Amino acid sequence: MSEAAVTAKAIHLPLEVPFFRPELTEAEIAGVVECLRSGWLTTGPRARAFEEQFARAVGARHAVAVNSCTAALHLALEAIGLKAGQAVLVPTMTFAATAEVVRYLGAVPVLVDCDPETTNMDLADAGRKLAAAREGTLLPGLGPLEVVGVIPVHVGGLMMDVRELQDFAARNSMWLVEDAAHAFPAAWRPDASAAWQRCGEHTATVSCFSFYANKTITTGEGGMAVTDAPELAERMRTMSLHGLSHDAWGRYSGRGSWDYCILAPGFKYNLTDIAAALGIAQLARAEEMRLRREAVARQYSRELAGVQAIVLPPAGENRIHAWHLFPIRLREQALRISREEFIQELRARGVASSVHWRPLHLHPYYQETFGWSPESSPVASQVWRTLVSLPLFPAMREEEQAHVIQSVADICAHFAR
């Protein structure tokens, strides 16, 4: 036993459990080394192979690899033709990227409240906000808005009812772009007699995925936009690399022309072959890692079921859950401490945690720019104060799981009312 280990044992230091730890195997390392030795580091054959393999994995016809899910969302909205002054329905319970890409194009994000159980977008509130936006009664000073699209988020990897989403969008003459940052691999079906439909398999006009370091598969930084529309795929591909008529691989591989034309003022959003090499190896293990995340989630749910001070996340009937997150909710009336103090107690026991998320309508930018208030989305305003995301990752060891479970149970017991 090392000196450090002896010292830790002697003073009874708690087990340290990170919020997330990426799992990289020799396959990922070998893929990156092979890429480095090939001499081709930027967007090239590995990025193309990753696109093709990911498209097959989700059942889409076209995939465009980019450097983030934010980039994928931005490219999707630009390709669809979102214009300044138009508006888009966006869940308030989401990360900054979902709404900020709407602002990139000068459009208005209409923030929609969440379902109290899943924290996914509440379509009933979406309908109310849509009507008010089109009538000009949504917020003072905005006037009537042309609402043209909706961007749902599958929070934590639990898919919404895709049929309801598609019907809602079609009924209201809106396009549908999926923020699927958490939802690979995930699937849904309307009932037990129906076939599974994967996220990205004709579920939206464009579906956008994230490969950030803590996502279900990772390229370090990265994302993917998938679509069945060839014209949208071509536009996103062109705009992902400065709006040029030829990408770098085509110009420098020896098989293409040195010449190119600037077709539009594009962006620098391409994914490198180094990142794609990681993605190819991770993609091959995606379902295996999902099953291990699911096993951790089941263990948490089983062992914490009797803790009355918390509400466990729903698994969802007729859903294949990606389990990117495991968000518990604290019953405020059952505890003598706040959510912030609960997180501090976890930290004192060596357990890292997070919160997903402070709703967008409670951030200064959206309040000062558009006039959103806590009353604009009352469910999200209440629910977010109780949310705590526990550590969940495929490489999580049994003793780490046990330590998290024991810590949550001990804190709830100690601070029970």
Secondary structure, DSSP 8 states (H G I E B T S, - for coil): --HHHHHHHHTT----B-S------HHHHHHHHHHHHHT--SSSHHHHHHHHHHHHHHT-SEEEEES-HHHHHHHHHHHHT--TTEEEEEESSS-HHHHHHHHHTT-EEEEE-B-TTT-SB-HHHHHHHHHHHHHT-SSTTT-S-EEEEE--B-GGG----HHHHHHHHHHTT-EEEEE-TT-TT-EE-SSTTS--EETTSSSSSEEEEE-BTTSSS--BS-EEEEES-HHHHHHHHHHTBTTBSS-HHHHHSSSS-S---B-S---B-B--HHHHHHHHHHHHTHHHHHHHHHHHHHHHHHHHTT-TTEE-----TTEE---S-EEEEE-GGGBSS-HHHHHHHHHHTTB--B-S---GGGSHHHHHHH---GGGSHHHHHHGGGEEEE---TT--HHHHHHHHHHHHHHHHHTB-
